[in-house]
Each structure stands twice: as structure tokens, then as C-alpha cells.
Amino acid sequence: MLQNLFNHKRSLSFEVFPPKKDGDFESAFQVMDALGALSPDFISVTYGAGGSRAGKTVEIASYIQNTLGIDAMAHMTCVGSRQESLQQYAAALKEHNISYVLALRGDRPKDMTDEQLNSRDFAHASDMMRFLKENEALHIAGACYPEKHYESFSLESDLNNLKKKQDAGAEFFISQMFFDNDYYYSFLEKAEKKGITVPICAGIMPITSASQLGTTVTLSGSSIPRALSNLIATYGDNKEDMRKAGIDYAIRQIRDLQENDVNDIHIYAMNKPKTTREIVEAIYR
């Protein structure tokens, strides 16, 4: 069970997302089958801004939990959610034997007015965590940012917020993607000094196409080290070469983490089981 996960020497987990179209669910379940065959310790499932398509998150998470027999963690955001909707979502999760959530503030929905934003029930993820801990029988994980959240004034401020999440009930953290391990090692050292005692999983995103830098990576606020930018400059115009180079970069990054006693790895799988399998087989063979 997830509760005992970090008593072991190392852990491996993935993040996936539900399909945007209902007609794509059959192929989505095939993706989950392929990822499940890699024996991760858990799989987290995202959902849209403001909780859109939350029911689809429950459906995918339920398949992971109850059909594949792998612990599922459902994402839960609070930026556009009222207490009642969170409790309804929590009830739906529990009906499907899902007891873990990744509690996030989430991005502001594009159609959310200033009035709605200013009257929201939860300003921060830590506020939602505290509410869930007091009102719902759920286990809670949180997010952390090795290079600070893009909205934070400083890393120090971000670490203070991380401590608030821990105090509010977060049992472990999953990091935002990062591409320079030195940032992560520095972050772990500062987090320890701040009193962060719960486990932290290192979030790894394989960059297999140059276009990812203009979408996911840009939104994450993660910096791009010279080694990765050179790799993209060299291979970015060749789809297959870029894919291989990106996988190799992720493998080398994880190996370096493991050599430095970071053994809880969370791969942002992007619903790509072939890429994920190549990475997993390289680091765990």
C-alpha cells in the first residue's frame, strides 16, 4: 500500500492524464495497461483547470486502482472549487477505493472572473489540505518546486509555503520537473533546514521533442541547462534522434540522482508507455 511506500529502499511512480475525448478511452486503458506492466508503486492522474472532467479522472484512477491493482492518486485542485464540490469529488474517489490525492492549488481557469477568484473557498493548496484532513478520510500528497513556484517572490518564500503544506497534513511531496540536478540537491538541503521531514519524489520529464519547451516546460518555470539546450539544438529537427537523445538525457539524470541517494523517482509519463518503458528498463535492469 502507498502508506508503506517510503519504508522501502526506492520507489517509482508515473503521472498520466485522462483523454480529452470520450471516444479515446479505450486507447487510454491500453496505455494504462502498458504502464502498469512496468510495476510502478503508484500512478497519479491529472484533471483539467478548475476540476473540469474530474469524473474522467475518477474513471482512469479507478481502472488503475481496481483493475490493474496499482495504487492510484487522483489530482485535486482548489482554485475553482467550493467545499461542497471537493467533498463530492472525495466521495466519488472513496466509492472507487481511492484514498490518495495530490492536492494542488491549480491554474486559474480562463473563464474565471476576478470576482470568482477573490471569493474562492481556498486561496492556497495548504488551505485545502487542512480542510481535507479535518473532513475527509484521505491521504494527501503535495507539490514542491526545486526552482520555486513561478509566482513566488523567492525560494525562501516557497519553502515557507512548503512547510505550511506539511503542517496542514501533506504526507509526502512530488517535485515539479527539473532538468539540472544541482538545483534539486540544493533544494533538498534547504528543505531539510526548513524542517521538511516528509519524503520528496523527484519529478522527471523526458524531453522527446523540441516543441515541449514551448508548452509544458515553459509553464513549469523550470530552467533549461546548457546540456539540454545543446541537445535540442543538435537533434531538434530530427524527430527520432530527438526522442532518443531526450530519453538518454532523462536516464542519465535519474542515474545521477540515484548515485546521490535520491531513490524516489516520479516520471511525467505523458501517456507514452514506450518512452517510459525504455527509461525504466535502463535504470532498473
ABEGO torsion letter per residue (X at the ends): XAAAAAABABBBBBBBBBBABAAAAAAAAAAAAAAAAAGBABBBBBBBBGGBGAAAAAAAAAAAAAAAGBBBBBBBBAAABBAAAAAAAAAAAAAAGBABBBBBAEBBBAABBAAAAAABABABAAAAAAAAAAABBBBBBBBBBAAEBAABABAAAAAAAAAAAAAAGBABBBBBBBABAAAAAAAAAAAAAAGBABBBBBBBBBBABAAAAABAAAAAGBBBBAAAAAAAAAAAABAAAAAAAAAAAAAAAAAAAAAAGBABBBBBAGGBAAAAAAAAAAAAX
